[in-house]
Amino acid sequence: AWDEEYLYIAAILHSDFPVVASFRNRNDPIYQRDSDFEVFLDPLHSCHNYKELEVNPINTVWNLMLDKPYVDDGHEHSGRIAKEGDL
């Protein structure tokens, strides 16, 4: 669901695997080893300029924007690769 200001996402998650949550700071690389829930936003259905949001069980957020798929020489825009002064 969404309104003029927010996108609302809810999920009930179950796993047969151990739940791991070690990263605590925004844009820490939770995708490397933490259990996480991922949401991909691609309103044009193009795999270009899509946004990705990942959240681990202790609510650590990592997000990025990808201009095109990595296999098509895509470039990531995220806190992981941002340099000081980048917006």
KADAMO-V182888 format. One record per residue. RES is the residue in three letters. PSI is psi in degrees with one decimal (none if undefined). D_LAST is the distance of its C-alpha to the last C-alpha in whole Angstrom. Layout:
# KADAMO-V182888
res = (RES & RES)
psi = (PSI & PSI)
d_last = (D_LAST & D_LAST)
This chain:
# KADAMO-V182888
res = (ALA & TRP & ASP & GLU & GLU & TYR & LEU & TYR & ILE & ALA & ALA & ILE & LEU & HIS & SER & ASP & PHE & PRO & VAL & VAL & ALA & SER & PHE & ARG & ASN & ARG & ASN & ASP & PRO & ILE & TYR & GLN & ARG & ASP & SER & ASP & PHE & GLU & VAL & PHE & LEU & ASP & PRO & LEU & HIS & SER & CYS & HIS & ASN & TYR & LYS & GLU & LEU & GLU & VAL & ASN & PRO & ILE & ASN & THR & VAL & TRP & ASN & LEU & MET & LEU & ASP & LYS & PRO & TYR & VAL & ASP & ASP & GLY & HIS & GLU & HIS & SER & GLY & ARG & ILE & ALA & LYS & GLU & GLY & ASP & LEU)
psi = (159.4 & 163.2 & -164.0 & -21.0 & -28.8 & 154.6 & 129.3 & 125.3 & 132.4 & 149.0 & 146.1 & 119.3 & 137.3 & 145.7 & 142.9 & -3.7 & 157.8 & 140.6 & 126.4 & 131.2 & 96.2 & -29.3 & 140.6 & -15.1 & 140.8 & 135.5 & 14.8 & 153.5 & 66.2 & -26.5 & -16.1 & -37.9 & -14.0 & 154.0 & 138.0 & 158.8 & 128.8 & 139.9 & 131.1 & 129.3 & 113.3 & 74.6 & -22.2 & -1.3 & 41.3 & -9.6 & 17.9 & 140.0 & 44.1 & 157.6 & 146.6 & 135.5 & 128.8 & 140.6 & 132.4 & 176.0 & -17.8 & 22.2 & 27.3 & 130.2 & 137.8 & 132.1 & 159.9 & 165.8 & 133.7 & 126.2 & -30.7 & 165.8 & 147.1 & -38.2 & -18.0 & 27.9 & 37.5 & 155.0 & 132.9 & 141.6 & 105.8 & 170.6 & -22.9 & -36.2 & -4.9 & 143.3 & 156.8 & 131.6 & -14.9 & 145.9 & none)
d_last = (28 & 25 & 25 & 23 & 21 & 21 & 22 & 24 & 25 & 28 & 30 & 33 & 33 & 36 & 36 & 39 & 37 & 36 & 33 & 30 & 28 & 27 & 23 & 22 & 18 & 15 & 14 & 17 & 19 & 21 & 22 & 24 & 27 & 26 & 28 & 25 & 25 & 23 & 22 & 21 & 20 & 21 & 22 & 24 & 25 & 24 & 23 & 20 & 16 & 17 & 16 & 17 & 17 & 20 & 21 & 24 & 27 & 26 & 23 & 20 & 17 & 16 & 14 & 12 & 12 & 15 & 16 & 19 & 22 & 22 & 25 & 24 & 22 & 19 & 15 & 13 & 10 & 10 & 9 & 13 & 12 & 8 & 9 & 9 & 6 & 4 & 0)
